[in-house]
């Protein structure tokens, strides 16, 4: 059989190195010296198939009937030179996962072949697009063959019955996340899932269930991960990440580790997933990219920052349902797990086959969420969950009837976002400022909030002769004529040093505080203290009085 396409895909050259996709589908780089002499070239082409062997003999023949690695190496140089300079750090390289192609359609990369929504399969080297599809270890592909919708409905019903969901809609939310996560990086917005609950709630068993539903596409469940480990092991992949026992940790080191993980999840949420560049051992930059949805579990959930909370859907899992026959329940659960594994590839195939209506379904549901009062980020997060559920359960475009049925779930998602208890970035920065303690004369310590309360209300505070003077020394001023508190701008001002070591350091406290409604930044410097003029932002008294503690025993 004659080979239809060239088994080597030349990409270009840079700094004396030549880049190409080998016959195995790997992204390879070789130096000019090796290619010119043919050293290592035979290993790139030999033994993969009789068709590739015949192609080599035809294009680089030798008198003995074999083929010349040296001529093949020189051919690779010529082809790469013709393509120009290639930058591997900025190239759109794609490995295992579900991606959005140049035409906006989903394509599932299964390691050694690609699967399109209509079921067509092709090798990575056959793909023609702006991105570079590289080969990887094969995983079980989605099965596009028809699946009985009743099987999917039965799966959801059994899911509802076997766990102690605290809200009626939680199982639907959970199932919607799984369905959306099976599309990897194809959705323009990926929502993350955080399931937490006490021991005995079945969190780990639920994680195993998700691993069964996603199959090899989800990879192994992790229970001790780092941002660097995920970034490197999932580089250029578009697939979900499953992390069990993601417990809050009081240690500074582990707290920092989890902060880095959340930063990675933020990058995974939108668009192309974000690209991280790190310095390599040879002083060259090394680029990493991963995208997809994350699912984490813990007994007590970590308090999420606003930018993270808007990307996560939270489920508080209750105790497992009580039963009069535990053995029967265990048998039922085992049977359910077995059926889930059997259904996995067909369910993923069903969702992939229906991915063509993802964008429209997501837009319709997001519009309904905005009508319920959601902001744009909340609407995107909720719509991703519910669009996944809709694709898994139904055929055809979402209609008004299905949309009405979704409203109870949508409203609960909106209520969850509103009642999450997460303050705004500005509120957090203000709380930090007010709770910061200052060392005063005679060994006294008082918080900025206490000092402001004293200066604003004119109530004396024990151990403090002049609260306004103490505040002015750190760049905070009580401006009675404006009914406001002035906070100095700048990266090196005294107030900026209070934020050192926080995310609001180097003057970032200003932009954070300006996010609070009512806080303003005058165009010109204003008189703040005893003939001093400074550029400040103005925080109304009301915000201080509502935030600061009242009735402190130290006041008299």
N, C-alpha and C positions, 0 to 999 in steps of 0.2 A: 504493500500500500504506500503510495507516495504521500509524503507529508505536505499538508495543505499550507501550513504557515511555518515561518522560521522558528526554531526552538529557542533561539537567543533573542531577547528584546533589548537592543542597545538604548541606553539612556543619555549618555554624554560623558564628559571627562572634567576633572578638576584637580589641579595641583599634581599632575603626573599620575593620577589614578583614573581608572576607567570603570564606569558603572553600567551594569546591565542586569537583566533578569535572566537567570540561568534556566536550563531545561527543567530543573526541579521546581522552578517558580520562585526561588529565593532571590533577594536583592544582593548582588555580589559586587565587590570592588577588587580590582587587580591592578598592580603596578605595570607600567609599560614594559619594564624589563622582563617580567614573567610572560606577558603576552607575546612579545617579540620572539622569545625563544620557544614558546609553546609549553612552558613549564606549568603544569596544573590545568591545562586546557582540556586534555582528554577526559579528566574527571568531571568536567562541566557537561559533557555530551554523551559519553559512552555508557551503554548498558541500560538506558532508560526504556528504549523501545526499538524494534527493528526499523520503524519508520525514521527515527532520528538517526540511527546508524546509516541508513541508506542516504539520507539527506547529506550527511557529512561526506560520504564517499563520493556523491555526485558533485558537491561544491568544492571539496579539497582533496582531490584524488591523488593517490600515490601509485607508482608502477607496480607495487606488490599487491594491489587491489584493496589496500586499506585507505586511510585518510590521514592528512598531515595536521597535527595539532599546531605546528608553527604557522602554517597558512591560515588556519582557523583563528589563531590568536591575532595575526595581522589584520584579518578581516574584521574582527571585533574592534580593533583600534580604529580602523578606517570608518566603520559605521558609527562609533561613538564620537569621533572627531566631527563627523558630519552633523551630529545632533547638537553640538556646541557644549557650553559649560553646563554642568549638572550640579545642583546644590542639594545634597541629601537631607539637610536639615530643614529646608523649606518645601521639599517635595511632598505631594499628597500621596503618601504611601498607605495602603490599606491591607489589613490582614483579616483575621476571623471576626465575624460580626455581620450585622445587617446595616447596609449603607444606603444613602440616597445617591442615585447616579446622576449623570449630566442632564437627563430628561426628567428628573424629579421622581423617578420610580425606585422602589425598593429592590435591592439585590442582596441575597444572603451569601456571604463568603463562608464556605465550610471547610477551609483549609486547602484541600487539593482540587476543589471545583466550586463553581458559583451556581446558585439557583435563582432563577427569575420568578416573578409572581405567577406566570402562566405555566411554570414547571420546567422550562427549558434549562438544561444544565450545560455549562461550558467550563473549560479549563481557565485558570487565571491568565495564562498567556494569550488566550483567545479574546479576552476583553479589550475593547477599544473605547477609550474615554480619556478624559483629562487626568484622571488619577492613575496610580500604579497599583495594580492588584498583585500581591506577592503570595507565593505558596506558603503553607504552614502545615502542621500536623493535622490530619483530617478529623472532623467531628461528624456526628450523625446529622444528616441534613434534614430540613423540614420536609414532610411528606405532603405533597399537594393533592393527593388522592382525596376523594370526597369523604367527609365525616358527617355522621348523623347529628344534626343540631340537638337532638334529644340527649345525646351523650354529653354534650357541653352543659346543657341545662342540669342534667343529673349530677355532674361534677360540682356545679355551684351549690345545688341543694344539699349535697352530702357535706360540702365544705361548711355550710351554715350550721348543719346539725352536729358536727363532731367537735367544734370548738366553742368556747364560752365568749362569744362576741358581746361586748357591752352595749353596743348600739345595733339596731336592726340592719343598718346599712353597711356595717364594717366588713362583712364577708364580700359584699359587692365591690367595695372599695379595694379590698385586698385582691380579688380576682381581676379587677380592672387593671391594677398595677402589673400583675403577672402578664396579662395579655399585652399591655403596652411595652413592658420590658422585653418581651420576646422579639420586638422590632428593633432592638439595639439602638443604633444611632440614627435610624431613619426619621423618627419624629423630630420636628424642629425644636421641640421643648421636651426634655425628659424629666419626669417627676420622680423623686426619691421616696422611699417608704421607711418609716421608723415604727417598729412594733415593740411595745414594752409591756411587761406584766410580771406578777409575782411568780415565785417558783410553783410549779404545778399547773401553770396556765397553758402549757404545751407550745411555748415559743420555739424551742429547738425542733420539735416534731413538725411544726408549721414550716420552719426553714427547710427541713428535709423534704417536705411536700413540694415547696417551690423548686428545690434542686431537681426533684423528679419531673416536674412540669417543664422546666427549661432544659432538662437533659444536659448534654455536654456543652450546649450553648452557654449555660450559666457558669460552667466551670465548677471547681471545688468550693465548698463552703469554707470560709476563712474564720478563724477564731483568734488569731493573733497577727494582725496585719499592720503595716506601716504605709505611709503615703509613698515613700520611695519604692517599696516592694511592689505595690500595685502599679505604680507608674511604669516601672521597668517590665514587669511580667505581662502587663496588658498594653504595652506600647503599640500604637497603631491598630487597636482593636475597638470594636463597637459592640459591646455586649454587657450584660448586667454584672454587678458585683454583689455577692452575698456574704455578709459578715455577721456571725453569731457572737454573742457575749461582748457586745460593744459597750461595756460598762463605763460610767463616769469614773474618773480616777482623780484623787486629790493631789497626787504628786505633780510637781511642776513639769517634770520631764514628760510624763504621759499625757498631761493636759496639753502640752505643746504638740505632742504626737497626734492627738485627736484633732486639734485645731488645723494641723496640716492636712489631715484626712478630709475635714469638711471643706477646706480650700480646694482640694481635688474634686470633691463632689460638686462644688459650685461650677468648676470648669467643665465637668462632664455634662451639665444640664442643658446647655444651649449650643446651637449652631454646630460648629465642627469640633466642639469639645475643648478648645483652647490648646495651645501648644506651650510646653515648658522647656526651657533651654537651660542646660547645666554644663559646667566646664568639665571636660574629659581629662583623663590622666595625661594625655599628650598635649594639653593646653588648647585643644580644639573644642568647639561647642558640640554638645550632644543634645538632640531634640527628642522630646517625648510627647505623645498625645494619646489620650484615651477618652472615650465617650460612651454613654449609656446610662442606665439607671442603677442606683444603689439601694440595697435593702439591708438594714441593720436592726439588730434586736438587743435589748438589755432589760434588766429588772427595773432599774430606775433610769429614765431617759435623761440624757444630757440636755441642759438648758441651751437651746439654740439661739444664736445671734439672728437678728431680723433677716439678714441676707441669706441665711441658711434656712430659717423657718419657712420662708416663702417658697422654698423648693421641696420641702418635705410634707408628706401626708402622715399624720400621726394616728396610730391605733393603740388604744389601751386595752389589752387583752385580759379578760376575766378568767376565773377558774374554769376548768373543764366541766361540762355538764355532769351532774350527778346521775348515777345509774344504779339500778338494782342488780345488774348482772355485768360486773366489770370484765369478765372473760369474753362475753359476747361483744362488748364494746371494743375490746382489743382486737378481736377477730374481725370486726367490721372495719376498724381502722387499717388493719393489715391488708384487707381486701381492697380498701380504697386506695392505699398507696400503690398496690400492684396495678390497679386500673389506671392510675395517674401516669405511671411509667409507660404503660402500653399506649396511652393516649397522647403522650408528649409530642412526638414528631408530627402527628396528624393535626394536633391543635395548633402548633406553630406554623404548619403548612397552611391551615385554614386562614390564620391571621395574615400571613404573608400574601396569600392569594387575594385577600380583600384589602390590601394596603393601598390600592389605588383610590379608595374613597376616604383614606385617613384625613387628608388635609381638609376636605369639605366637612367631614363629621366633626373634627376638632373645632373648626371655625364656628359651626352652628352651636355647639355646646358652649364654647367660650363666650359667644354673644349672649346666650341665655344666662351665663354666670355674671356677666357685666350687668345684665338687667336686674339681677338679684343684689347688686351693690358691690360686687367683687372688683378689686382693682385689676389691672392688666396681668400682673404676675400671678395673683390668686386664680384668675380665670384660666390662664394657660395651664397651671398645675392641675386644677380640677378637670379641665377638658381633656388633658392627657389620660388621666385615670378613666374617665367615663367613655372616651373614644375607644380605648382598649377593650372595655367591657362590651361596647356595642359591636365592634368588629368580631369579637369572639362568639357572641350570642345570635347575631342577626345578619340577614343578607339585605342588600339594597340600601339606598340612602336613608339616613335617619329622618323620620317623619314627625309630625306634631304629636302623635300618640306616644311614640317612644320617648320623645322629649318630655312630655308630661310625666311619664313614668320615672324619668330620671330626676325630676325636681326634688323629691325628698332626699335623695342622695346628695344632690348638688347643694341644697340648703344646709345639710349637715356639714358638708365640706366648708361652706362659707362660714358657718357658725364656729367651726373649729378654728378657722383662720382668725376670726374676730376675737374669740375668747381664749386665744393661746396664752395670753398674759405676757407676751413679748413686747417690751416697750420699743420705741423707735431708737434709732442710732443717736439722735440728739438727746433724747431723754436719758439714755445710758451715760452719755458724756456729761450731762448736767448732774446726774446722781453721783458720778465719780467725783466731780468737783466739790459738791456740797458735803460729801462724806470724807474728804481729805482732811486730815488733822494737821494743825500748825503748832509748832513749838513756840510758846509765848514766854514772857518773863516769869521768873520765880518757879520754873519747872511746870507751869500749867500747859495743858494741851486742850485745844478746842477745835472742833471741825469748822470748816468754812461756812457750813449751813448754820451752825449755832451763832457764829459771829455775824453773819448777815441778818439773822433774825433779831439779834440784839440791836444792830445798827439801824435796821428798818423800823423796828417798833419802839426804839429808845428805851427798851427794858435792859437794865444792867445785868451783866453776867459775872458770876463770881470769878475773881482773879483777872479780869480784863478791865483795864482802865479806859481804853478807847478802841472799840471794836473796829471802827472805820480805819483807824491808823494801822492796825494789825493787818487788815485786809489789803490796804494800799501797798504794803510792802511786797505782796505777791501779785500785784497787778489786777486786783479786783476792787471796784470802787462803788460805793453807794451814792447814787445821784438822786437826791430827794426832789430836785426841781423837775426831773424827768420821770419820777416814779419808776426808775429802772436801776439795774446793776450793770456797770460797765466792766467788760472783761477784755484785757489788752490782746491785740493781735500780734503775730510774729512768731518766729521759730525759736528765738532765744530769749524771749521775755520771761520774767519770773513765773507767770502763770503757766507758760509752756513747759517749764521744768517740772511742774507738778504732774504733767501727763507723761513724763519720760518713762519708757519701758512699756507703754500701752500702745494700742493701735491708733491713739490720737496724738502721738508724739510728733515732734517737729512742726508744731503749729496746726496739725490736722484737727485739733479741738475746735477751731473756728468754724470750719465747714460743717462739722458735726452739729454744733450748737445752732447754726443757722438753719438746720432742718426743722427746728421746733417752731411751730406757728406762733408768730408774735415777736420773735427775735429778729432784730434788724441790724444792719451795718451802715452807720452814717457815712456819707461821702467824705467828710472832712474830720480832722482831729477835733476833739472836744475837750473842754476844761474838766478835769476829773478830780484833782486833789491839790489844794494849796499851790495854785499857780502852775500846775502841771497840765500839759496838753498831750493827749495820746490818741492814737487810733484804737477804737474799741468796737465791740458789738454790744448792743443794749438788750438786756434780758428784763422784761417787765417784772415788777414786784410780785404780781399775782402768781407767776410761775415759781418764784422762790418760796413764797409763803405756802403755796399748795404742796410743794415738794418737801420742804424742811419739816423736821419733827417739831411738835408743839408741846407745851406743858412740861418742859424739862425741869427736873428737880433742882438744877443748879441755878435757875433764874429766881430772882427775888425782888 
